[in-house]
Amino acid sequence: MSKFDLLGIGMTSQRTRARLVQRLAEKGITHPEVLAAMASVPRHIFIDEALAHRAYEDSSLPIGSAQTISQPFTVALMTQTLFNVPRSRILEVGTGSGYQTAVLASMSGVSRVFSMERLAVLGQRAEERIRAMKCHNVRMRHGDGYLGWPEESPFDAILVTAAPREVPTPLLQQLAIGGRLVVPVGDDDAQVLKVYDRTSEGMQVSNVNQVRFVPLVKGLR
């Protein structure tokens, strides 16, 4: 058996994933391609083997370094929010386990996902998993998400998977006209998932939902 069981057996089976997708649909995820991605991307390879039996619960799980893999509903909601229109070049700030990265990479029309992680140990693990899945349209780097990835900008979409108190200015600057930034904003007590749409006339901001993410931290480790 390979290091990462991509097909899954028992609690990681396709039938188990199908039940999760049904729950997501019942909770308001309507984008057919997002639902298909949630069904096809094997979440169990992005968590420790000891937790594989919980991989298709709709709950967040620890991945080490005081970080978590987001609950599937949150991943689906953020992806659905980002893909109000097709996107080609995407910046993901906060690779984490790599699960959200794989979901983004599986969406049609995505030519490249640029994914950044400040914690080297998490980034290395995620890269192994992304390679195992043969996501050839993903580039990864050890970097500070507050700075973005300026040499590859502008981006059609930016997804931030940790919560800053205020949106970093470089991320807004690296968003293309017509692009969309989806980011949780707030502190430990209250966070709101916000959408920033950049138009030729400026930035339009809207709120989506109350959420809870780990804080977005500056610097590398």
PyRosetta script that sets phi, psi and omega in degrees:
from pyrosetta import init, pose_from_sequence

init()
pose = pose_from_sequence("MSKFDLLGIGMTSQRTRARLVQRLAEKGITHPEVLAAMASVPRHIFIDEALAHRAYEDSSLPIGSAQTISQPFTVALMTQTLFNVPRSRILEVGTGSGYQTAVLASMSGVSRVFSMERLAVLGQRAEERIRAMKCHNVRMRHGDGYLGWPEESPFDAILVTAAPREVPTPLLQQLAIGGRLVVPVGDDDAQVLKVYDRTSEGMQVSNVNQVRFVPLVKGLR")
pose.set_psi(1, 141.9)
pose.set_omega(1, -178.9)
pose.set_phi(2, -71.5)
pose.set_psi(2, 165.7)
pose.set_omega(2, 179.8)
pose.set_phi(3, -56.6)
pose.set_psi(3, -37.9)
pose.set_omega(3, 178.9)
pose.set_phi(4, -117.5)
pose.set_psi(4, 119.3)
pose.set_omega(4, 179.1)
pose.set_phi(5, -80.7)
pose.set_psi(5, 99.3)
pose.set_omega(5, -173.5)
pose.set_phi(6, -78.3)
pose.set_psi(6, -27.9)
pose.set_omega(6, -179.0)
pose.set_phi(7, -81.5)
pose.set_psi(7, -41.6)
pose.set_omega(7, 177.6)
pose.set_phi(8, 89.0)
pose.set_psi(8, 144.3)
pose.set_omega(8, 176.7)
pose.set_phi(9, -135.1)
pose.set_psi(9, 158.3)
pose.set_omega(9, 176.4)
pose.set_phi(10, 59.2)
pose.set_psi(10, -120.4)
pose.set_omega(10, -176.4)
pose.set_phi(11, -68.6)
pose.set_psi(11, -12.1)
pose.set_omega(11, 179.7)
pose.set_phi(12, -104.3)
pose.set_psi(12, 16.8)
pose.set_omega(12, -174.3)
pose.set_phi(13, -73.6)
pose.set_psi(13, 165.4)
pose.set_omega(13, 178.3)
pose.set_phi(14, -62.4)
pose.set_psi(14, -33.3)
pose.set_omega(14, 178.4)
pose.set_phi(15, -63.4)
pose.set_psi(15, -40.2)
pose.set_omega(15, 178.0)
pose.set_phi(16, -63.7)
pose.set_psi(16, -40.9)
pose.set_omega(16, 177.6)
pose.set_phi(17, -64.6)
pose.set_psi(17, -37.5)
pose.set_omega(17, -179.4)
pose.set_phi(18, -62.8)
pose.set_psi(18, -36.5)
pose.set_omega(18, 177.7)
pose.set_phi(19, -66.2)
pose.set_psi(19, -38.1)
pose.set_omega(19, 176.7)
pose.set_phi(20, -62.4)
pose.set_psi(20, -45.8)
pose.set_omega(20, -178.6)
pose.set_phi(21, -61.2)
pose.set_psi(21, -37.7)
pose.set_omega(21, 177.5)
pose.set_phi(22, -62.2)
pose.set_psi(22, -41.2)
pose.set_omega(22, 177.7)
pose.set_phi(23, -64.4)
pose.set_psi(23, -39.3)
pose.set_omega(23, 179.2)
pose.set_phi(24, -63.8)
pose.set_psi(24, -41.3)
pose.set_omega(24, 178.3)
pose.set_phi(25, -62.7)
pose.set_psi(25, -39.8)
pose.set_omega(25, 179.8)
pose.set_phi(26, -66.8)
pose.set_psi(26, -25.1)
pose.set_omega(26, -179.3)
pose.set_phi(27, -91.8)
pose.set_psi(27, 2.1)
pose.set_omega(27, 172.6)
pose.set_phi(28, 113.1)
pose.set_psi(28, 6.3)
pose.set_omega(28, 175.0)
pose.set_phi(29, -83.5)
pose.set_psi(29, 113.2)
pose.set_omega(29, -172.8)
pose.set_phi(30, -114.3)
pose.set_psi(30, -15.9)
pose.set_omega(30, -177.6)
pose.set_phi(31, -66.3)
pose.set_psi(31, 115.0)
pose.set_omega(31, -174.6)
pose.set_phi(32, -60.8)
pose.set_psi(32, -35.5)
pose.set_omega(32, -178.7)
pose.set_phi(33, -73.0)
pose.set_psi(33, -33.0)
pose.set_omega(33, 175.9)
pose.set_phi(34, -65.6)
pose.set_psi(34, -44.5)
pose.set_omega(34, 178.0)
pose.set_phi(35, -61.5)
pose.set_psi(35, -39.7)
pose.set_omega(35, 178.2)
pose.set_phi(36, -64.5)
pose.set_psi(36, -39.5)
pose.set_omega(36, 178.5)
pose.set_phi(37, -65.1)
pose.set_psi(37, -41.3)
pose.set_omega(37, 179.9)
pose.set_phi(38, -65.5)
pose.set_psi(38, -28.0)
pose.set_omega(38, 178.2)
pose.set_phi(39, -78.2)
pose.set_psi(39, -32.9)
pose.set_omega(39, -171.0)
pose.set_phi(40, -94.1)
pose.set_psi(40, -29.3)
pose.set_omega(40, -177.2)
pose.set_phi(41, -79.7)
pose.set_psi(41, 121.9)
pose.set_omega(41, -175.1)
pose.set_phi(42, -78.3)
pose.set_psi(42, 95.7)
pose.set_omega(42, -175.9)
pose.set_phi(43, -60.9)
pose.set_psi(43, -27.8)
pose.set_omega(43, -174.3)
pose.set_phi(44, -65.3)
pose.set_psi(44, -23.3)
pose.set_omega(44, 179.9)
pose.set_phi(45, -79.0)
pose.set_psi(45, -9.7)
pose.set_omega(45, -177.8)
pose.set_phi(46, -96.9)
pose.set_psi(46, 5.8)
pose.set_omega(46, 177.5)
pose.set_phi(47, -129.5)
pose.set_psi(47, 167.8)
pose.set_omega(47, 179.5)
pose.set_phi(48, -63.1)
pose.set_psi(48, 146.8)
pose.set_omega(48, -177.4)
pose.set_phi(49, -56.9)
pose.set_psi(49, -33.2)
pose.set_omega(49, -178.7)
pose.set_phi(50, -64.2)
pose.set_psi(50, -21.8)
pose.set_omega(50, -179.3)
pose.set_phi(51, -104.8)
pose.set_psi(51, 7.5)
pose.set_omega(51, -175.3)
pose.set_phi(52, -58.6)
pose.set_psi(52, -31.7)
pose.set_omega(52, -179.2)
pose.set_phi(53, -68.6)
pose.set_psi(53, -13.2)
pose.set_omega(53, 178.9)
pose.set_phi(54, -106.0)
pose.set_psi(54, 5.0)
pose.set_omega(54, -170.9)
pose.set_phi(55, -59.7)
pose.set_psi(55, -32.0)
pose.set_omega(55, -174.8)
pose.set_phi(56, -107.1)
pose.set_psi(56, 18.7)
pose.set_omega(56, 163.9)
pose.set_phi(57, -76.0)
pose.set_psi(57, 152.3)
pose.set_omega(57, 177.0)
pose.set_phi(58, -88.4)
pose.set_psi(58, 69.0)
pose.set_omega(58, -178.0)
pose.set_phi(59, -148.5)
pose.set_psi(59, 154.0)
pose.set_omega(59, 173.8)
pose.set_phi(60, -76.3)
pose.set_psi(60, 154.9)
pose.set_omega(60, -177.9)
pose.set_phi(61, -140.3)
pose.set_psi(61, 150.2)
pose.set_omega(61, 179.9)
pose.set_phi(62, -71.1)
pose.set_psi(62, 144.4)
pose.set_omega(62, 177.0)
pose.set_phi(63, -126.4)
pose.set_psi(63, 10.2)
pose.set_omega(63, -179.3)
pose.set_phi(64, 95.8)
pose.set_psi(64, 166.0)
pose.set_omega(64, 179.3)
pose.set_phi(65, 57.0)
pose.set_psi(65, 31.0)
pose.set_omega(65, 180.0)
pose.set_phi(66, 60.9)
pose.set_psi(66, 28.5)
pose.set_omega(66, 179.1)
pose.set_phi(67, -116.9)
pose.set_psi(67, 166.1)
pose.set_omega(67, -179.6)
pose.set_phi(68, -134.2)
pose.set_psi(68, 158.0)
pose.set_omega(68, 166.1)
pose.set_phi(69, -90.9)
pose.set_psi(69, 127.5)
pose.set_omega(69, -174.8)
pose.set_phi(70, -63.7)
pose.set_psi(70, 154.3)
pose.set_omega(70, 176.9)
pose.set_phi(71, -64.2)
pose.set_psi(71, 147.7)
pose.set_omega(71, -177.5)
pose.set_phi(72, -53.9)
pose.set_psi(72, -37.6)
pose.set_omega(72, 179.2)
pose.set_phi(73, -60.9)
pose.set_psi(73, -40.9)
pose.set_omega(73, -179.8)
pose.set_phi(74, -65.3)
pose.set_psi(74, -43.1)
pose.set_omega(74, 177.1)
pose.set_phi(75, -60.0)
pose.set_psi(75, -45.6)
pose.set_omega(75, -179.4)
pose.set_phi(76, -65.8)
pose.set_psi(76, -41.5)
pose.set_omega(76, -179.7)
pose.set_phi(77, -63.9)
pose.set_psi(77, -44.8)
pose.set_omega(77, -179.3)
pose.set_phi(78, -65.4)
pose.set_psi(78, -40.0)
pose.set_omega(78, 178.9)
pose.set_phi(79, -66.6)
pose.set_psi(79, -44.7)
pose.set_omega(79, 178.6)
pose.set_phi(80, -61.4)
pose.set_psi(80, -40.4)
pose.set_omega(80, 179.1)
pose.set_phi(81, -65.9)
pose.set_psi(81, -39.7)
pose.set_omega(81, -179.1)
pose.set_phi(82, -67.5)
pose.set_psi(82, -38.2)
pose.set_omega(82, -173.3)
pose.set_phi(83, -96.8)
pose.set_psi(83, 48.9)
pose.set_omega(83, 170.6)
pose.set_phi(84, -66.8)
pose.set_psi(84, -25.1)
pose.set_omega(84, 169.8)
pose.set_phi(85, -137.0)
pose.set_psi(85, 162.0)
pose.set_omega(85, 178.4)
pose.set_phi(86, -59.3)
pose.set_psi(86, 145.1)
pose.set_omega(86, 179.5)
pose.set_phi(87, -125.7)
pose.set_psi(87, 144.3)
pose.set_omega(87, -178.6)
pose.set_phi(88, -106.9)
pose.set_psi(88, -55.9)
pose.set_omega(88, -177.0)
pose.set_phi(89, -111.2)
pose.set_psi(89, 119.2)
pose.set_omega(89, -173.1)
pose.set_phi(90, -122.2)
pose.set_psi(90, 134.3)
pose.set_omega(90, 170.4)
pose.set_phi(91, -103.0)
pose.set_psi(91, 126.0)
pose.set_omega(91, 173.0)
pose.set_phi(92, -109.6)
pose.set_psi(92, 122.5)
pose.set_omega(92, 178.0)
pose.set_phi(93, -101.1)
pose.set_psi(93, 110.3)
pose.set_omega(93, -177.9)
pose.set_phi(94, 103.6)
pose.set_psi(94, 77.7)
pose.set_omega(94, -179.1)
pose.set_phi(95, -62.2)
pose.set_psi(95, -41.9)
pose.set_omega(95, -178.1)
pose.set_phi(96, 59.3)
pose.set_psi(96, -125.7)
pose.set_omega(96, -180.0)
pose.set_phi(97, -74.3)
pose.set_psi(97, -23.2)
pose.set_omega(97, -174.2)
pose.set_phi(98, 97.8)
pose.set_psi(98, -3.5)
pose.set_omega(98, -178.0)
pose.set_phi(99, -65.6)
pose.set_psi(99, -50.2)
pose.set_omega(99, 178.0)
pose.set_phi(100, -61.0)
pose.set_psi(100, -36.9)
pose.set_omega(100, 177.5)
pose.set_phi(101, -56.5)
pose.set_psi(101, -47.7)
pose.set_omega(101, -178.5)
pose.set_phi(102, -64.7)
pose.set_psi(102, -37.7)
pose.set_omega(102, 177.9)
pose.set_phi(103, -64.0)
pose.set_psi(103, -45.6)
pose.set_omega(103, 178.8)
pose.set_phi(104, -61.2)
pose.set_psi(104, -43.4)
pose.set_omega(104, -176.7)
pose.set_phi(105, -65.2)
pose.set_psi(105, -23.7)
pose.set_omega(105, -177.3)
pose.set_phi(106, -84.3)
pose.set_psi(106, -9.7)
pose.set_omega(106, -178.1)
pose.set_phi(107, -74.9)
pose.set_psi(107, 140.4)
pose.set_omega(107, -178.1)
pose.set_phi(108, -66.1)
pose.set_psi(108, 147.4)
pose.set_omega(108, 179.3)
pose.set_phi(109, 85.3)
pose.set_psi(109, -7.8)
pose.set_omega(109, -179.5)
pose.set_phi(110, -82.1)
pose.set_psi(110, 113.0)
pose.set_omega(110, 178.6)
pose.set_phi(111, -84.6)
pose.set_psi(111, -32.1)
pose.set_omega(111, -178.2)
pose.set_phi(112, -157.7)
pose.set_psi(112, 135.1)
pose.set_omega(112, 169.1)
pose.set_phi(113, -110.3)
pose.set_psi(113, 121.5)
pose.set_omega(113, 175.4)
pose.set_phi(114, -101.0)
pose.set_psi(114, 113.4)
pose.set_omega(114, -172.8)
pose.set_phi(115, -117.9)
pose.set_psi(115, 130.7)
pose.set_omega(115, -176.4)
pose.set_phi(116, -116.0)
pose.set_psi(116, 140.3)
pose.set_omega(116, 175.8)
pose.set_phi(117, -139.7)
pose.set_psi(117, 129.8)
pose.set_omega(117, -178.5)
pose.set_phi(118, -81.0)
pose.set_psi(118, -21.3)
pose.set_omega(118, -179.1)
pose.set_phi(119, -96.5)
pose.set_psi(119, 109.5)
pose.set_omega(119, -172.8)
pose.set_phi(120, -57.6)
pose.set_psi(120, -40.5)
pose.set_omega(120, -176.2)
pose.set_phi(121, -64.9)
pose.set_psi(121, -38.6)
pose.set_omega(121, 177.5)
pose.set_phi(122, -68.9)
pose.set_psi(122, -42.3)
pose.set_omega(122, 179.7)
pose.set_phi(123, -60.4)
pose.set_psi(123, -39.2)
pose.set_omega(123, 179.6)
pose.set_phi(124, -66.3)
pose.set_psi(124, -43.2)
pose.set_omega(124, 178.2)
pose.set_phi(125, -63.7)
pose.set_psi(125, -44.0)
pose.set_omega(125, -179.5)
pose.set_phi(126, -62.0)
pose.set_psi(126, -40.3)
pose.set_omega(126, -179.1)
pose.set_phi(127, -63.3)
pose.set_psi(127, -38.3)
pose.set_omega(127, 176.4)
pose.set_phi(128, -59.8)
pose.set_psi(128, -43.4)
pose.set_omega(128, -177.8)
pose.set_phi(129, -70.4)
pose.set_psi(129, -41.1)
pose.set_omega(129, 178.4)
pose.set_phi(130, -62.9)
pose.set_psi(130, -39.9)
pose.set_omega(130, 176.9)
pose.set_phi(131, -64.6)
pose.set_psi(131, -40.4)
pose.set_omega(131, 179.0)
pose.set_phi(132, -61.2)
pose.set_psi(132, -32.2)
pose.set_omega(132, 179.0)
pose.set_phi(133, -83.9)
pose.set_psi(133, -4.7)
pose.set_omega(133, 179.0)
pose.set_phi(134, 59.6)
pose.set_psi(134, 43.8)
pose.set_omega(134, 174.6)
pose.set_phi(135, -84.3)
pose.set_psi(135, 85.4)
pose.set_omega(135, -172.3)
pose.set_phi(136, -75.6)
pose.set_psi(136, -9.0)
pose.set_omega(136, -179.5)
pose.set_phi(137, -99.6)
pose.set_psi(137, 22.9)
pose.set_omega(137, -179.6)
pose.set_phi(138, -115.0)
pose.set_psi(138, 132.2)
pose.set_omega(138, 168.9)
pose.set_phi(139, -117.4)
pose.set_psi(139, 137.0)
pose.set_omega(139, -175.7)
pose.set_phi(140, -126.2)
pose.set_psi(140, 150.9)
pose.set_omega(140, 175.8)
pose.set_phi(141, -149.9)
pose.set_psi(141, 153.9)
pose.set_omega(141, 172.5)
pose.set_phi(142, -86.6)
pose.set_psi(142, 108.3)
pose.set_omega(142, -173.4)
pose.set_phi(143, -156.5)
pose.set_psi(143, 165.8)
pose.set_omega(143, 179.5)
pose.set_phi(144, -87.9)
pose.set_psi(144, 113.5)
pose.set_omega(144, -177.1)
pose.set_phi(145, -62.4)
pose.set_psi(145, -24.5)
pose.set_omega(145, 178.1)
pose.set_phi(146, -64.0)
pose.set_psi(146, -22.6)
pose.set_omega(146, -178.5)
pose.set_phi(147, -96.1)
pose.set_psi(147, -14.4)
pose.set_omega(147, -177.5)
pose.set_phi(148, 68.9)
pose.set_psi(148, -155.8)
pose.set_omega(148, -177.3)
pose.set_phi(149, -132.9)
pose.set_psi(149, 71.3)
pose.set_omega(149, -168.0)
pose.set_phi(150, -59.3)
pose.set_psi(150, -34.8)
pose.set_omega(150, -176.4)
pose.set_phi(151, -69.8)
pose.set_psi(151, -14.4)
pose.set_omega(151, 177.1)
pose.set_phi(152, -106.3)
pose.set_psi(152, -0.1)
pose.set_omega(152, -179.4)
pose.set_phi(153, -78.0)
pose.set_psi(153, 161.8)
pose.set_omega(153, 5.2)
pose.set_phi(154, -83.7)
pose.set_psi(154, 159.7)
pose.set_omega(154, -179.3)
pose.set_phi(155, -111.0)
pose.set_psi(155, 145.5)
pose.set_omega(155, 175.2)
pose.set_phi(156, -72.4)
pose.set_psi(156, -24.9)
pose.set_omega(156, -178.8)
pose.set_phi(157, -155.9)
pose.set_psi(157, 146.3)
pose.set_omega(157, 175.1)
pose.set_phi(158, -131.4)
pose.set_psi(158, 129.6)
pose.set_omega(158, 178.7)
pose.set_phi(159, -120.8)
pose.set_psi(159, 125.4)
pose.set_omega(159, -179.6)
pose.set_phi(160, -111.0)
pose.set_psi(160, 125.9)
pose.set_omega(160, -173.5)
pose.set_phi(161, -106.8)
pose.set_psi(161, 20.6)
pose.set_omega(161, 171.4)
pose.set_phi(162, -144.3)
pose.set_psi(162, 160.8)
pose.set_omega(162, -168.4)
pose.set_phi(163, -103.3)
pose.set_psi(163, 113.3)
pose.set_omega(163, 168.7)
pose.set_phi(164, -82.8)
pose.set_psi(164, 159.3)
pose.set_omega(164, 173.4)
pose.set_phi(165, -72.4)
pose.set_psi(165, -33.1)
pose.set_omega(165, 174.6)
pose.set_phi(166, -137.6)
pose.set_psi(166, 148.6)
pose.set_omega(166, -178.2)
pose.set_phi(167, -67.8)
pose.set_psi(167, 127.0)
pose.set_omega(167, 178.7)
pose.set_phi(168, -60.6)
pose.set_psi(168, 131.0)
pose.set_omega(168, -179.1)
pose.set_phi(169, -57.0)
pose.set_psi(169, -40.6)
pose.set_omega(169, 179.6)
pose.set_phi(170, -57.8)
pose.set_psi(170, -33.2)
pose.set_omega(170, 179.4)
pose.set_phi(171, -67.7)
pose.set_psi(171, -42.0)
pose.set_omega(171, 177.5)
pose.set_phi(172, -63.3)
pose.set_psi(172, -37.7)
pose.set_omega(172, -179.1)
pose.set_phi(173, -70.4)
pose.set_psi(173, -26.8)
pose.set_omega(173, -176.5)
pose.set_phi(174, -89.9)
pose.set_psi(174, 3.9)
pose.set_omega(174, 178.8)
pose.set_phi(175, -88.0)
pose.set_psi(175, 128.4)
pose.set_omega(175, -179.9)
pose.set_phi(176, -70.6)
pose.set_psi(176, 156.6)
pose.set_omega(176, 171.2)
pose.set_phi(177, -61.9)
pose.set_psi(177, 130.0)
pose.set_omega(177, -172.9)
pose.set_phi(178, 90.1)
pose.set_psi(178, -3.4)
pose.set_omega(178, -178.5)
pose.set_phi(179, -86.5)
pose.set_psi(179, 166.4)
pose.set_omega(179, -177.5)
pose.set_phi(180, -133.5)
pose.set_psi(180, 133.5)
pose.set_omega(180, 174.4)
pose.set_phi(181, -111.1)
pose.set_psi(181, 127.1)
pose.set_omega(181, 176.2)
pose.set_phi(182, -116.6)
pose.set_psi(182, 123.1)
pose.set_omega(182, -171.6)
pose.set_phi(183, -151.9)
pose.set_psi(183, 136.1)
pose.set_omega(183, 170.5)
pose.set_phi(184, -80.6)
pose.set_psi(184, 132.9)
pose.set_omega(184, -176.7)
pose.set_phi(185, -127.1)
pose.set_psi(185, 133.4)
pose.set_omega(185, 177.0)
pose.set_phi(186, 146.7)
pose.set_psi(186, -170.0)
pose.set_omega(186, 179.7)
pose.set_phi(187, -112.2)
pose.set_psi(187, -166.4)
pose.set_omega(187, -177.2)
pose.set_phi(188, -65.4)
pose.set_psi(188, -23.5)
pose.set_omega(188, -176.0)
pose.set_phi(189, -86.2)
pose.set_psi(189, -33.5)
pose.set_omega(189, -175.9)
pose.set_phi(190, -153.9)
pose.set_psi(190, 126.7)
pose.set_omega(190, 177.0)
pose.set_phi(191, -132.3)
pose.set_psi(191, 144.0)
pose.set_omega(191, 178.1)
pose.set_phi(192, -126.2)
pose.set_psi(192, 133.5)
pose.set_omega(192, 173.9)
pose.set_phi(193, -77.3)
pose.set_psi(193, 117.4)
pose.set_omega(193, -175.5)
pose.set_phi(194, -112.1)
pose.set_psi(194, 152.3)
pose.set_omega(194, 176.6)
pose.set_phi(195, -120.7)
pose.set_psi(195, 128.7)
pose.set_omega(195, 175.2)
pose.set_phi(196, -115.8)
pose.set_psi(196, 115.9)
pose.set_omega(196, 176.9)
pose.set_phi(197, -106.6)
pose.set_psi(197, 121.8)
pose.set_omega(197, -179.8)
pose.set_phi(198, -92.1)
pose.set_psi(198, 122.3)
pose.set_omega(198, 178.0)
pose.set_phi(199, -115.3)
pose.set_psi(199, 173.8)
pose.set_omega(199, 178.1)
pose.set_phi(200, -66.0)
pose.set_psi(200, -16.5)
pose.set_omega(200, -179.0)
pose.set_phi(201, -101.2)
pose.set_psi(201, -4.5)
pose.set_omega(201, -179.6)
pose.set_phi(202, 139.3)
pose.set_psi(202, -158.8)
pose.set_omega(202, -175.5)
pose.set_phi(203, -107.7)
pose.set_psi(203, 129.3)
pose.set_omega(203, 174.1)
pose.set_phi(204, -105.8)
pose.set_psi(204, 132.9)
pose.set_omega(204, -174.2)
pose.set_phi(205, -120.9)
pose.set_psi(205, 136.6)
pose.set_omega(205, 176.0)
pose.set_phi(206, -142.7)
pose.set_psi(206, 158.2)
pose.set_omega(206, 179.0)
pose.set_phi(207, -104.5)
pose.set_psi(207, 144.2)
pose.set_omega(207, -178.2)
pose.set_phi(208, -108.8)
pose.set_psi(208, -54.8)
pose.set_omega(208, -169.4)
pose.set_phi(209, -165.0)
pose.set_psi(209, 157.5)
pose.set_omega(209, 169.6)
pose.set_phi(210, -74.6)
pose.set_psi(210, 135.6)
pose.set_omega(210, -178.2)
pose.set_phi(211, -139.8)
pose.set_psi(211, 175.7)
pose.set_omega(211, 174.4)
pose.set_phi(212, -143.8)
pose.set_psi(212, 117.1)
pose.set_omega(212, 178.6)
pose.set_phi(213, -128.3)
pose.set_psi(213, 162.9)
pose.set_omega(213, 170.0)
pose.set_phi(214, -67.5)
pose.set_psi(214, 155.6)
pose.set_omega(214, -179.0)
pose.set_phi(215, -67.1)
pose.set_psi(215, 148.3)
pose.set_omega(215, 170.6)
pose.set_phi(216, -82.1)
pose.set_psi(216, 121.2)
pose.set_omega(216, -173.2)
pose.set_phi(217, -112.5)
pose.set_psi(217, 141.2)
pose.set_omega(217, 177.7)
pose.set_phi(218, -79.7)
pose.set_psi(218, 156.9)
pose.set_omega(218, 173.9)
pose.set_phi(219, 87.7)
pose.set_psi(219, 175.6)
pose.set_omega(219, -177.1)
pose.set_phi(220, -115.4)
pose.set_psi(220, 156.0)
pose.set_omega(220, 175.3)
pose.set_phi(221, -148.6)
pose.dump_pdb("model.pdb")
